[in-house]
Amino acid sequence: MAIRTMKKLKQWLVLLFSALILPAYAAAQDTYRMTGAAQFEQGSDFHKLSFPVNPMTAGVLTFDGGAFVFHYTGHSCSVKVQKRISFYVDPVISHSFGSLDNFNVFLSSRFHANGEALTDTYLLSDTDAPLCLGLRYATIYKSPDEMVLLDGSWAYLFERQTHVPVNAEQSFDCKKAGTNVERLICGNPELVKLDATVNRGYVAMLLTESKEISYQDPVRLNQVNWIRKVRNVCTDNACLLSAYRARIQYIKGRIASTDPSYPDDNSDQDSD
């Protein structure tokens, strides 16, 4: 119970940091939050920046003109810009992707990003800060709404933050419920809890199984497929209750070795 309480306290502190400190810090500059990470070529190097499995705790980049500052879980470090040039098909893109078209196809298929909007290229300098090792001598391609960071064989997408990030482990905002299924869920407290439990399990599956965070990630595709073809075809509470309980059992089987307590303290959500 103490460990669970500390975990929830940490989540609230991170949320408070994201909601209050970062917007104040970035009042005079844009904030870009990491939304995707994928390996674009075969390589043995491990990703140096943590996967953005939950928007609330994902890494953030800010830029003051002379350096990029990386923020993650209440800590930050900066890397100076070695050189800034207008975007073009540079040696990094040519070597790794072969052409601008291939680069844009990768960005579109993995991240739904718009490579044609990129305007600036930044070559970063050295750093000895452990948190910023993923930015060491990295290349950043920037547009007004997106940043693409290439490090080794890994690409990370950062999107300009326009609102406070949501907690992916919680149920969706019932004030924005727009479909019959969403209204059914919001009208039933048990379904709201079940939805949050499934979301928490989905985040755990991303942490456990995902090799990348992208629109082609099998874990994400599996979740989207369940929402579209199982949950969203329900027309009453009984169907939704059955769908959610079965999903929780499925998730539990997938993450049992890494998260044996799932579905945590909500034991009434675990079907027999």
Rosetta blueprint (number, residue, H / E / L):
1 M L
2 A H
3 I H
4 R H
5 T H
6 M H
7 K H
8 K H
9 L H
10 K H
11 Q H
12 W H
13 L H
14 V H
15 L H
16 L H
17 F H
18 S H
19 A H
20 L H
21 I H
22 L H
23 P H
24 A H
25 Y H
26 A L
27 A L
28 A L
29 Q L
30 D L
31 T E
32 Y E
33 R E
34 M E
35 T E
36 G E
37 A E
38 A E
39 Q E
40 F L
41 E L
42 Q L
43 G L
44 S L
45 D L
46 F L
47 H L
48 K L
49 L L
50 S L
51 F L
52 P L
53 V L
54 N L
55 P H
56 M H
57 T H
58 A L
59 G L
60 V E
61 L E
62 T E
63 F E
64 D L
65 G L
66 G L
67 A E
68 F E
69 V E
70 F E
71 H E
72 Y E
73 T L
74 G L
75 H E
76 S E
77 C E
78 S E
79 V E
80 K E
81 V E
82 Q E
83 K E
84 R E
85 I E
86 S E
87 F L
88 Y L
89 V L
90 D L
91 P H
92 V H
93 I H
94 S H
95 H H
96 S H
97 F H
98 G L
99 S L
100 L H
101 D H
102 N H
103 F H
104 N H
105 V H
106 F H
107 L H
108 S H
109 S H
110 R H
111 F H
112 H L
113 A L
114 N L
115 G H
116 E H
117 A H
118 L L
119 T L
120 D E
121 T E
122 Y E
123 L E
124 L E
125 S L
126 D L
127 T L
128 D L
129 A L
130 P H
131 L H
132 C H
133 L H
134 G H
135 L H
136 R L
137 Y L
138 A L
139 T E
140 I E
141 Y E
142 K E
143 S L
144 P L
145 D L
146 E E
147 M E
148 V E
149 L E
150 L E
151 D E
152 G L
153 S L
154 W E
155 A E
156 Y E
157 L E
158 F E
159 E E
160 R E
161 Q L
162 T L
163 H L
164 V L
165 P L
166 V L
167 N L
168 A L
169 E L
170 Q L
171 S L
172 F L
173 D L
174 C H
175 K H
176 K H
177 A L
178 G L
179 T L
180 N H
181 V H
182 E H
183 R H
184 L H
185 I H
186 C H
187 G L
188 N L
189 P H
190 E H
191 L H
192 V H
193 K H
194 L H
195 D H
196 A H
197 T H
198 V H
199 N H
200 R H
201 G H
202 Y H
203 V H
204 A H
205 M H
206 L H
207 L H
208 T H
209 E H
210 S L
211 K L
212 E L
213 I E
214 S L
215 Y L
216 Q L
217 D L
218 P H
219 V H
220 R H
221 L H
222 N H
223 Q H
224 V H
225 N H
226 W H
227 I H
228 R H
229 K H
230 V L
231 R H
232 N H
233 V H
234 C L
235 T L
236 D L
237 N H
238 A H
239 C H
240 L H
241 L H
242 S H
243 A H
244 Y H
245 R H
246 A H
247 R H
248 I H
249 Q H
250 Y H
251 I H
252 K H
253 G H
254 R H
255 I H
256 A L
257 S L
258 T L
259 D L
260 P L
261 S L
262 Y L
263 P L
264 D L
265 D L
266 N L
267 S H
268 D H
269 Q H
270 D L
271 S L
272 D L
